[in-house]
């Protein structure tokens, strides 16, 4: 029931604030299995560098690029 700009902004925020930290936590889990500190540090650092996936909005709404780059750490 929301307008299109609200829905686009909600999707962008979800990708940047949920997918990006989860992806970096997956990478940290692959490198440092069974270490809770690695998950916490990777989540904290990824939220500190949240501008990385958000910089793609400078060129318009490029969802395939945004989601692809946000999922690169998980793919590794």
PyMOL Python script that loads the backbone (N, CA, C, O; Angstrom):
from pymol import cmd

cmd.read_pdbstr("""\
ATOM      1  N   UNK A   1       0.777  -1.178   0.000  1.00  0.00           N
ATOM      2  CA  UNK A   1       0.000   0.000   0.000  1.00  0.00           C
ATOM      3  C   UNK A   1       0.835   1.267   0.000  1.00  0.00           C
ATOM      4  O   UNK A   1       0.292   2.364   0.120  1.00  0.00           O
ATOM      5  N   UNK A   2       2.142   1.134  -0.132  1.00  0.00           N
ATOM      6  CA  UNK A   2       3.001   2.316  -0.131  1.00  0.00           C
ATOM      7  C   UNK A   2       3.199   2.814  -1.556  1.00  0.00           C
ATOM      8  O   UNK A   2       2.951   2.093  -2.522  1.00  0.00           O
ATOM      9  N   UNK A   3       3.646   4.046  -1.668  1.00  0.00           N
ATOM     10  CA  UNK A   3       3.931   4.597  -2.988  1.00  0.00           C
ATOM     11  C   UNK A   3       5.236   3.993  -3.530  1.00  0.00           C
ATOM     12  O   UNK A   3       5.997   3.365  -2.794  1.00  0.00           O
ATOM     13  N   UNK A   4       5.467   4.189  -4.793  1.00  0.00           N
ATOM     14  CA  UNK A   4       6.641   3.610  -5.440  1.00  0.00           C
ATOM     15  C   UNK A   4       7.949   4.132  -4.835  1.00  0.00           C
ATOM     16  O   UNK A   4       8.838   3.323  -4.569  1.00  0.00           O
ATOM     17  N   UNK A   5       8.111   5.428  -4.606  1.00  0.00           N
ATOM     18  CA  UNK A   5       9.368   5.888  -4.007  1.00  0.00           C
ATOM     19  C   UNK A   5       9.621   5.307  -2.611  1.00  0.00           C
ATOM     20  O   UNK A   5      10.765   5.025  -2.253  1.00  0.00           O
ATOM     21  N   UNK A   6       8.575   5.133  -1.839  1.00  0.00           N
ATOM     22  CA  UNK A   6       8.739   4.547  -0.507  1.00  0.00           C
ATOM     23  C   UNK A   6       9.166   3.090  -0.617  1.00  0.00           C
ATOM     24  O   UNK A   6      10.033   2.641   0.131  1.00  0.00           O
ATOM     25  N   UNK A   7       8.566   2.351  -1.540  1.00  0.00           N
ATOM     26  CA  UNK A   7       8.923   0.948  -1.726  1.00  0.00           C
ATOM     27  C   UNK A   7      10.353   0.797  -2.244  1.00  0.00           C
ATOM     28  O   UNK A   7      11.068  -0.112  -1.821  1.00  0.00           O
ATOM     29  N   UNK A   8      10.772   1.666  -3.145  1.00  0.00           N
ATOM     30  CA  UNK A   8      12.141   1.618  -3.657  1.00  0.00           C
ATOM     31  C   UNK A   8      13.135   1.912  -2.552  1.00  0.00           C
ATOM     32  O   UNK A   8      14.147   1.221  -2.431  1.00  0.00           O
ATOM     33  N   UNK A   9      12.866   2.921  -1.746  1.00  0.00           N
ATOM     34  CA  UNK A   9      13.763   3.240  -0.634  1.00  0.00           C
ATOM     35  C   UNK A   9      13.794   2.121   0.400  1.00  0.00           C
ATOM     36  O   UNK A   9      14.852   1.842   0.965  1.00  0.00           O
ATOM     37  N   UNK A  10      12.677   1.484   0.658  1.00  0.00           N
ATOM     38  CA  UNK A  10      12.650   0.365   1.603  1.00  0.00           C
ATOM     39  C   UNK A  10      13.471  -0.801   1.082  1.00  0.00           C
ATOM     40  O   UNK A  10      14.201  -1.432   1.845  1.00  0.00           O
ATOM     41  N   UNK A  11      13.363  -1.096  -0.206  1.00  0.00           N
ATOM     42  CA  UNK A  11      14.165  -2.176  -0.785  1.00  0.00           C
ATOM     43  C   UNK A  11      15.651  -1.845  -0.739  1.00  0.00           C
ATOM     44  O   UNK A  11      16.471  -2.707  -0.423  1.00  0.00           O
ATOM     45  N   UNK A  12      15.996  -0.616  -1.049  1.00  0.00           N
ATOM     46  CA  UNK A  12      17.397  -0.209  -0.993  1.00  0.00           C
ATOM     47  C   UNK A  12      17.959  -0.317   0.418  1.00  0.00           C
ATOM     48  O   UNK A  12      19.068  -0.816   0.611  1.00  0.00           O
ATOM     49  N   UNK A  13      17.211   0.141   1.388  1.00  0.00           N
ATOM     50  CA  UNK A  13      17.668   0.047   2.781  1.00  0.00           C
ATOM     51  C   UNK A  13      17.785  -1.397   3.241  1.00  0.00           C
ATOM     52  O   UNK A  13      18.697  -1.727   3.999  1.00  0.00           O
ATOM     53  N   UNK A  14      16.892  -2.254   2.805  1.00  0.00           N
ATOM     54  CA  UNK A  14      16.966  -3.667   3.185  1.00  0.00           C
ATOM     55  C   UNK A  14      18.210  -4.321   2.607  1.00  0.00           C
ATOM     56  O   UNK A  14      18.871  -5.108   3.284  1.00  0.00           O
ATOM     57  N   UNK A  15      18.529  -4.004   1.372  1.00  0.00           N
ATOM     58  CA  UNK A  15      19.721  -4.587   0.755  1.00  0.00           C
ATOM     59  C   UNK A  15      20.978  -4.106   1.455  1.00  0.00           C
ATOM     60  O   UNK A  15      21.873  -4.898   1.750  1.00  0.00           O
ATOM     61  N   UNK A  16      21.046  -2.809   1.722  1.00  0.00           N
ATOM     62  CA  UNK A  16      22.259  -2.240   2.311  1.00  0.00           C
ATOM     63  C   UNK A  16      22.400  -2.594   3.787  1.00  0.00           C
ATOM     64  O   UNK A  16      23.513  -2.811   4.264  1.00  0.00           O
ATOM     65  N   UNK A  17      21.296  -2.653   4.508  1.00  0.00           N
ATOM     66  CA  UNK A  17      21.401  -2.853   5.955  1.00  0.00           C
ATOM     67  C   UNK A  17      21.229  -4.300   6.399  1.00  0.00           C
ATOM     68  O   UNK A  17      21.587  -4.633   7.529  1.00  0.00           O
ATOM     69  N   UNK A  18      20.696  -5.165   5.553  1.00  0.00           N
ATOM     70  CA  UNK A  18      20.511  -6.560   5.952  1.00  0.00           C
ATOM     71  C   UNK A  18      21.378  -7.501   5.119  1.00  0.00           C
ATOM     72  O   UNK A  18      22.112  -8.321   5.671  1.00  0.00           O
ATOM     73  N   UNK A  19      21.298  -7.387   3.803  1.00  0.00           N
ATOM     74  CA  UNK A  19      22.022  -8.315   2.929  1.00  0.00           C
ATOM     75  C   UNK A  19      23.529  -8.126   3.008  1.00  0.00           C
ATOM     76  O   UNK A  19      24.266  -9.108   3.095  1.00  0.00           O
ATOM     77  N   UNK A  20      23.996  -6.899   2.979  1.00  0.00           N
ATOM     78  CA  UNK A  20      25.435  -6.623   3.023  1.00  0.00           C
ATOM     79  C   UNK A  20      26.076  -7.125   4.324  1.00  0.00           C
ATOM     80  O   UNK A  20      27.086  -7.824   4.245  1.00  0.00           O
ATOM     81  N   UNK A  21      25.548  -6.809   5.524  1.00  0.00           N
ATOM     82  CA  UNK A  21      26.163  -7.361   6.742  1.00  0.00           C
ATOM     83  C   UNK A  21      26.059  -8.880   6.826  1.00  0.00           C
ATOM     84  O   UNK A  21      26.987  -9.537   7.298  1.00  0.00           O
ATOM     85  N   UNK A  22      24.942  -9.443   6.375  1.00  0.00           N
ATOM     86  CA  UNK A  22      24.806 -10.906   6.405  1.00  0.00           C
ATOM     87  C   UNK A  22      25.817 -11.564   5.476  1.00  0.00           C
ATOM     88  O   UNK A  22      26.347 -12.632   5.783  1.00  0.00           O
ATOM     89  N   UNK A  23      26.080 -10.938   4.360  1.00  0.00           N
ATOM     90  CA  UNK A  23      27.049 -11.476   3.416  1.00  0.00           C
ATOM     91  C   UNK A  23      28.469 -11.425   3.983  1.00  0.00           C
ATOM     92  O   UNK A  23      29.231 -12.380   3.834  1.00  0.00           O
ATOM     93  N   UNK A  24      28.822 -10.333   4.623  1.00  0.00           N
ATOM     94  CA  UNK A  24      30.154 -10.259   5.228  1.00  0.00           C
ATOM     95  C   UNK A  24      30.288 -11.204   6.409  1.00  0.00           C
ATOM     96  O   UNK A  24      31.372 -11.727   6.665  1.00  0.00           O
ATOM     97  N   UNK A  25      29.203 -11.426   7.125  1.00  0.00           N
ATOM     98  CA  UNK A  25      29.249 -12.398   8.217  1.00  0.00           C
ATOM     99  C   UNK A  25      29.420 -13.817   7.678  1.00  0.00           C
ATOM    100  O   UNK A  25      30.077 -14.641   8.314  1.00  0.00           O
ATOM    101  N   UNK A  26      28.842 -14.110   6.521  1.00  0.00           N
ATOM    102  CA  UNK A  26      29.037 -15.420   5.904  1.00  0.00           C
ATOM    103  C   UNK A  26      30.492 -15.628   5.505  1.00  0.00           C
ATOM    104  O   UNK A  26      31.037 -16.721   5.665  1.00  0.00           O
ATOM    105  N   UNK A  27      31.116 -14.579   4.987  1.00  0.00           N
ATOM    106  CA  UNK A  27      32.534 -14.671   4.637  1.00  0.00           C
ATOM    107  C   UNK A  27      33.395 -14.864   5.880  1.00  0.00           C
ATOM    108  O   UNK A  27      34.327 -15.667   5.872  1.00  0.00           O
ATOM    109  N   UNK A  28      33.088 -14.137   6.934  1.00  0.00           N
ATOM    110  CA  UNK A  28      33.837 -14.300   8.184  1.00  0.00           C
ATOM    111  C   UNK A  28      33.638 -15.696   8.751  1.00  0.00           C
ATOM    112  O   UNK A  28      34.570 -16.272   9.312  1.00  0.00           O
ATOM    113  N   UNK A  29      32.447 -16.244   8.614  1.00  0.00           N
ATOM    114  CA  UNK A  29      32.197 -17.602   9.081  1.00  0.00           C
ATOM    115  C   UNK A  29      32.968 -18.641   8.287  1.00  0.00           C
ATOM    116  O   UNK A  29      33.348 -19.677   8.832  1.00  0.00           O
ATOM    117  N   UNK A  30      33.203 -18.382   7.010  1.00  0.00           N
ATOM    118  CA  UNK A  30      33.981 -19.309   6.198  1.00  0.00           C
ATOM    119  C   UNK A  30      35.455 -19.269   6.567  1.00  0.00           C
ATOM    120  O   UNK A  30      36.128 -20.300   6.575  1.00  0.00           O
ATOM    121  N   UNK A  31      35.955 -18.079   6.874  1.00  0.00           N
ATOM    122  CA  UNK A  31      37.363 -17.966   7.238  1.00  0.00           C
ATOM    123  C   UNK A  31      37.637 -18.358   8.681  1.00  0.00           C
ATOM    124  O   UNK A  31      38.645 -19.005   8.967  1.00  0.00           O
ATOM    125  N   UNK A  32      36.766 -17.980   9.577  1.00  0.00           N
ATOM    126  CA  UNK A  32      36.983 -18.207  11.008  1.00  0.00           C
ATOM    127  C   UNK A  32      35.809 -18.989  11.580  1.00  0.00           C
ATOM    128  O   UNK A  32      34.978 -18.437  12.302  1.00  0.00           O
ATOM    129  N   UNK A  33      35.745 -20.244  11.262  1.00  0.00           N
ATOM    130  CA  UNK A  33      34.635 -21.068  11.732  1.00  0.00           C
ATOM    131  C   UNK A  33      34.703 -21.235  13.253  1.00  0.00           C
ATOM    132  O   UNK A  33      35.782 -21.320  13.840  1.00  0.00           O
ATOM    133  N   UNK A  34      33.540 -21.279  13.861  1.00  0.00           N
ATOM    134  CA  UNK A  34      33.388 -21.502  15.300  1.00  0.00           C
ATOM    135  C   UNK A  34      33.945 -20.366  16.148  1.00  0.00           C
ATOM    136  O   UNK A  34      34.285 -20.596  17.308  1.00  0.00           O
ATOM    137  N   UNK A  35      34.052 -19.161  15.623  1.00  0.00           N
ATOM    138  CA  UNK A  35      34.515 -18.019  16.416  1.00  0.00           C
ATOM    139  C   UNK A  35      33.460 -16.931  16.381  1.00  0.00           C
ATOM    140  O   UNK A  35      33.237 -16.294  15.351  1.00  0.00           O
ATOM    141  N   UNK A  36      32.825 -16.731  17.500  1.00  0.00           N
ATOM    142  CA  UNK A  36      31.762 -15.744  17.606  1.00  0.00           C
ATOM    143  C   UNK A  36      32.295 -14.320  17.439  1.00  0.00           C
ATOM    144  O   UNK A  36      31.590 -13.449  16.928  1.00  0.00           O
ATOM    145  N   UNK A  37      33.517 -14.085  17.861  1.00  0.00           N
ATOM    146  CA  UNK A  37      34.105 -12.750  17.747  1.00  0.00           C
ATOM    147  C   UNK A  37      34.212 -12.321  16.285  1.00  0.00           C
ATOM    148  O   UNK A  37      34.016 -11.149  15.964  1.00  0.00           O
ATOM    149  N   UNK A  38      34.521 -13.261  15.408  1.00  0.00           N
ATOM    150  CA  UNK A  38      34.641 -12.926  13.981  1.00  0.00           C
ATOM    151  C   UNK A  38      33.305 -12.461  13.421  1.00  0.00           C
ATOM    152  O   UNK A  38      33.262 -11.536  12.610  1.00  0.00           O
ATOM    153  N   UNK A  39      32.215 -13.092  13.845  1.00  0.00           N
ATOM    154  CA  UNK A  39      30.893 -12.674  13.386  1.00  0.00           C
ATOM    155  C   UNK A  39      30.557 -11.263  13.876  1.00  0.00           C
ATOM    156  O   UNK A  39      30.039 -10.443  13.119  1.00  0.00           O
ATOM    157  N   UNK A  40      30.852 -10.996  15.127  1.00  0.00           N
ATOM    158  CA  UNK A  40      30.536  -9.695  15.711  1.00  0.00           C
ATOM    159  C   UNK A  40      31.367  -8.593  15.055  1.00  0.00           C
ATOM    160  O   UNK A  40      30.845  -7.529  14.723  1.00  0.00           O
ATOM    161  N   UNK A  41      32.650  -8.852  14.873  1.00  0.00           N
ATOM    162  CA  UNK A  41      33.529  -7.846  14.268  1.00  0.00           C
ATOM    163  C   UNK A  41      33.145  -7.603  12.816  1.00  0.00           C
ATOM    164  O   UNK A  41      33.130  -6.458  12.363  1.00  0.00           O
ATOM    165  N   UNK A  42      32.836  -8.662  12.084  1.00  0.00           N
ATOM    166  CA  UNK A  42      32.455  -8.471  10.681  1.00  0.00           C
ATOM    167  C   UNK A  42      31.135  -7.724  10.558  1.00  0.00           C
ATOM    168  O   UNK A  42      30.970  -6.910   9.649  1.00  0.00           O
ATOM    169  N   UNK A  43      30.203  -7.985  11.447  1.00  0.00           N
ATOM    170  CA  UNK A  43      28.937  -7.242  11.411  1.00  0.00           C
ATOM    171  C   UNK A  43      29.162  -5.772  11.734  1.00  0.00           C
ATOM    172  O   UNK A  43      28.580  -4.897  11.094  1.00  0.00           O
ATOM    173  N   UNK A  44      30.000  -5.499  12.721  1.00  0.00           N
ATOM    174  CA  UNK A  44      30.278  -4.105  13.085  1.00  0.00           C
ATOM    175  C   UNK A  44      31.018  -3.374  11.972  1.00  0.00           C
ATOM    176  O   UNK A  44      30.690  -2.229  11.662  1.00  0.00           O
ATOM    177  N   UNK A  45      32.000  -4.011  11.377  1.00  0.00           N
ATOM    178  CA  UNK A  45      32.753  -3.356  10.308  1.00  0.00           C
ATOM    179  C   UNK A  45      31.917  -3.181   9.042  1.00  0.00           C
ATOM    180  O   UNK A  45      32.059  -2.180   8.340  1.00  0.00           O
ATOM    181  N   UNK A  46      31.058  -4.135   8.751  1.00  0.00           N
ATOM    182  CA  UNK A  46      30.244  -4.000   7.539  1.00  0.00           C
ATOM    183  C   UNK A  46      29.217  -2.887   7.669  1.00  0.00           C
ATOM    184  O   UNK A  46      28.896  -2.227   6.680  1.00  0.00           O
ATOM    185  N   UNK A  47      28.701  -2.669   8.858  1.00  0.00           N
ATOM    186  CA  UNK A  47      27.784  -1.540   9.019  1.00  0.00           C
ATOM    187  C   UNK A  47      28.548  -0.222   8.976  1.00  0.00           C
ATOM    188  O   UNK A  47      27.991   0.806   8.591  1.00  0.00           O
ATOM    189  N   UNK A  48      29.812  -0.246   9.368  1.00  0.00           N
ATOM    190  CA  UNK A  48      30.639   0.948   9.255  1.00  0.00           C
ATOM    191  C   UNK A  48      30.968   1.283   7.811  1.00  0.00           C
ATOM    192  O   UNK A  48      31.178   2.446   7.466  1.00  0.00           O
ATOM    193  N   UNK A  49      31.011   0.255   6.965  1.00  0.00           N
ATOM    194  CA  UNK A  49      31.294   0.454   5.549  1.00  0.00           C
ATOM    195  C   UNK A  49      30.039   0.239   4.713  1.00  0.00           C
ATOM    196  O   UNK A  49      30.120  -0.280   3.600  1.00  0.00           O
ATOM    197  N   UNK A  50      28.908   0.623   5.223  1.00  0.00           N
ATOM    198  CA  UNK A  50      27.641   0.454   4.514  1.00  0.00           C
ATOM    199  C   UNK A  50      27.503   1.347   3.304  1.00  0.00           C
ATOM    200  O   UNK A  50      26.611   1.144   2.481  1.00  0.00           O
ATOM    201  N   UNK A  51      28.368   2.330   3.186  1.00  0.00           N
ATOM    202  CA  UNK A  51      28.301   3.216   2.021  1.00  0.00           C
ATOM    203  C   UNK A  51      28.779   2.521   0.760  1.00  0.00           C
ATOM    204  O   UNK A  51      28.481   2.977  -0.344  1.00  0.00           O
ATOM    205  N   UNK A  52      29.518   1.420   0.903  1.00  0.00           N
ATOM    206  CA  UNK A  52      29.995   0.738  -0.296  1.00  0.00           C
ATOM    207  C   UNK A  52      28.856   0.292  -1.204  1.00  0.00           C
ATOM    208  O   UNK A  52      28.847   0.677  -2.373  1.00  0.00           O
ATOM    209  N   UNK A  53      27.897  -0.498  -0.733  1.00  0.00           N
ATOM    210  CA  UNK A  53      26.842  -0.853  -1.681  1.00  0.00           C
ATOM    211  C   UNK A  53      25.911   0.317  -1.982  1.00  0.00           C
ATOM    212  O   UNK A  53      25.277   0.342  -3.037  1.00  0.00           O
ATOM    213  N   UNK A  54      25.820   1.268  -1.090  1.00  0.00           N
ATOM    214  CA  UNK A  54      24.910   2.395  -1.311  1.00  0.00           C
ATOM    215  C   UNK A  54      25.439   3.385  -2.346  1.00  0.00           C
ATOM    216  O   UNK A  54      24.674   4.193  -2.872  1.00  0.00           O
ATOM    217  N   UNK A  55      26.725   3.332  -2.641  1.00  0.00           N
ATOM    218  CA  UNK A  55      27.284   4.249  -3.638  1.00  0.00           C
ATOM    219  C   UNK A  55      26.769   3.959  -5.044  1.00  0.00           C
ATOM    220  O   UNK A  55      26.886   4.812  -5.924  1.00  0.00           O
ATOM    221  N   UNK A  56      26.209   2.792  -5.272  1.00  0.00           N
ATOM    222  CA  UNK A  56      25.673   2.466  -6.590  1.00  0.00           C
ATOM    223  C   UNK A  56      24.417   3.264  -6.907  1.00  0.00           C
ATOM    224  O   UNK A  56      23.989   3.304  -8.061  1.00  0.00           O
ATOM    225  N   UNK A  57      23.824   3.893  -5.914  1.00  0.00           N
ATOM    226  CA  UNK A  57      22.631   4.707  -6.160  1.00  0.00           C
ATOM    227  C   UNK A  57      22.971   6.010  -6.866  1.00  0.00           C
ATOM    228  O   UNK A  57      22.067   6.703  -7.335  1.00  0.00           O
ATOM    229  N   UNK A  58      24.245   6.362  -6.953  1.00  0.00           N
ATOM    230  CA  UNK A  58      24.643   7.565  -7.680  1.00  0.00           C
ATOM    231  C   UNK A  58      24.316   7.462  -9.169  1.00  0.00           C
ATOM    232  O   UNK A  58      24.090   8.477  -9.828  1.00  0.00           O
ATOM    233  N   UNK A  59      24.291   6.237  -9.698  1.00  0.00           N
ATOM    234  CA  UNK A  59      24.031   6.022 -11.119  1.00  0.00           C
ATOM    235  C   UNK A  59      22.598   5.575 -11.369  1.00  0.00           C
ATOM    236  O   UNK A  59      22.281   5.101 -12.460  1.00  0.00           O
ATOM    237  N   UNK A  60      21.758   5.715 -10.405  1.00  0.00           N
ATOM    238  CA  UNK A  60      20.361   5.297 -10.551  1.00  0.00           C
ATOM    239  C   UNK A  60      20.118   3.995  -9.808  1.00  0.00           C
ATOM    240  O   UNK A  60      20.973   3.509  -9.067  1.00  0.00           O
ATOM    241  N   UNK A  61      18.965   3.457 -10.019  1.00  0.00           N
ATOM    242  CA  UNK A  61      18.587   2.225  -9.319  1.00  0.00           C
ATOM    243  C   UNK A  61      19.053   1.046 -10.166  1.00  0.00           C
ATOM    244  O   UNK A  61      18.406   0.679 -11.147  1.00  0.00           O
ATOM    245  N   UNK A  62      20.156   0.472  -9.786  1.00  0.00           N
ATOM    246  CA  UNK A  62      20.728  -0.672 -10.493  1.00  0.00           C
ATOM    247  C   UNK A  62      20.676  -1.884  -9.572  1.00  0.00           C
ATOM    248  O   UNK A  62      21.688  -2.267  -8.986  1.00  0.00           O
ATOM    249  N   UNK A  63      19.503  -2.485  -9.446  1.00  0.00           N
ATOM    250  CA  UNK A  63      19.333  -3.584  -8.499  1.00  0.00           C
ATOM    251  C   UNK A  63      20.211  -4.792  -8.784  1.00  0.00           C
ATOM    252  O   UNK A  63      20.762  -5.352  -7.836  1.00  0.00           O
ATOM    253  N   UNK A  64      20.377  -5.232 -10.032  1.00  0.00           N
ATOM    254  CA  UNK A  64      21.251  -6.383 -10.243  1.00  0.00           C
ATOM    255  C   UNK A  64      22.688  -6.127  -9.788  1.00  0.00           C
ATOM    256  O   UNK A  64      23.309  -6.996  -9.176  1.00  0.00           O
ATOM    257  N   UNK A  65      23.214  -4.944 -10.082  1.00  0.00           N
ATOM    258  CA  UNK A  65      24.573  -4.628  -9.636  1.00  0.00           C
ATOM    259  C   UNK A  65      24.642  -4.518  -8.120  1.00  0.00           C
ATOM    260  O   UNK A  65      25.569  -5.039  -7.500  1.00  0.00           O
ATOM    261  N   UNK A  66      23.680  -3.852  -7.530  1.00  0.00           N
ATOM    262  CA  UNK A  66      23.673  -3.658  -6.083  1.00  0.00           C
ATOM    263  C   UNK A  66      23.608  -4.994  -5.352  1.00  0.00           C
ATOM    264  O   UNK A  66      24.400  -5.241  -4.442  1.00  0.00           O
ATOM    265  N   UNK A  67      22.680  -5.848  -5.739  1.00  0.00           N
ATOM    266  CA  UNK A  67      22.547  -7.141  -5.076  1.00  0.00           C
ATOM    267  C   UNK A  67      23.756  -8.026  -5.365  1.00  0.00           C
ATOM    268  O   UNK A  67      24.218  -8.757  -4.488  1.00  0.00           O
ATOM    269  N   UNK A  68      24.263  -7.960  -6.580  1.00  0.00           N
ATOM    270  CA  UNK A  68      25.431  -8.761  -6.922  1.00  0.00           C
ATOM    271  C   UNK A  68      26.649  -8.390  -6.091  1.00  0.00           C
ATOM    272  O   UNK A  68      27.323  -9.264  -5.545  1.00  0.00           O
ATOM    273  N   UNK A  69      26.929  -7.101  -5.996  1.00  0.00           N
ATOM    274  CA  UNK A  69      28.084  -6.671  -5.210  1.00  0.00           C
ATOM    275  C   UNK A  69      27.873  -6.877  -3.725  1.00  0.00           C
ATOM    276  O   UNK A  69      28.834  -7.124  -2.996  1.00  0.00           O
ATOM    277  N   UNK A  70      26.647  -6.782  -3.263  1.00  0.00           N
ATOM    278  CA  UNK A  70      26.378  -7.018  -1.847  1.00  0.00           C
ATOM    279  C   UNK A  70      26.534  -8.489  -1.488  1.00  0.00           C
ATOM    280  O   UNK A  70      26.791  -8.821  -0.331  1.00  0.00           O
ATOM    281  N   UNK A  71      26.379  -9.382  -2.480  1.00  0.00           N
ATOM    282  CA  UNK A  71      26.478 -10.814  -2.207  1.00  0.00           C
ATOM    283  C   UNK A  71      27.847 -11.396  -2.541  1.00  0.00           C
ATOM    284  O   UNK A  71      28.056 -12.596  -2.357  1.00  0.00           O
ATOM    285  N   UNK A  72      28.775 -10.591  -3.020  1.00  0.00           N
ATOM    286  CA  UNK A  72      30.111 -11.106  -3.361  1.00  0.00           C
ATOM    287  C   UNK A  72      30.798 -11.740  -2.152  1.00  0.00           C
ATOM    288  O   UNK A  72      31.357 -12.827  -2.303  1.00  0.00           O
ATOM    289  N   UNK A  73      30.793 -11.130  -0.961  1.00  0.00           N
ATOM    290  CA  UNK A  73      31.444 -11.799   0.166  1.00  0.00           C
ATOM    291  C   UNK A  73      30.831 -13.171   0.493  1.00  0.00           C
ATOM    292  O   UNK A  73      31.556 -14.101   0.845  1.00  0.00           O
ATOM    293  N   UNK A  74      29.533 -13.296   0.380  1.00  0.00           N
ATOM    294  CA  UNK A  74      28.909 -14.594   0.645  1.00  0.00           C
ATOM    295  C   UNK A  74      29.268 -15.612  -0.430  1.00  0.00           C
ATOM    296  O   UNK A  74      29.402 -16.800  -0.138  1.00  0.00           O
ATOM    297  N   UNK A  75      29.424 -15.157  -1.666  1.00  0.00           N
ATOM    298  CA  UNK A  75      29.787 -16.077  -2.742  1.00  0.00           C
ATOM    299  C   UNK A  75      31.217 -16.570  -2.601  1.00  0.00           C
ATOM    300  O   UNK A  75      31.538 -17.688  -3.005  1.00  0.00           O
ATOM    301  N   UNK A  76      32.073 -15.739  -2.030  1.00  0.00           N
ATOM    302  CA  UNK A  76      33.457 -16.166  -1.824  1.00  0.00           C
ATOM    303  C   UNK A  76      33.524 -17.255  -0.783  1.00  0.00           C
ATOM    304  O   UNK A  76      34.609 -17.745  -0.471  1.00  0.00           O
TER     305      UNK A  76
END
""", "prot")
cmd.dss("prot")
cmd.show_as("cartoon", "prot")
cmd.util.cbc("prot")
cmd.orient("prot")
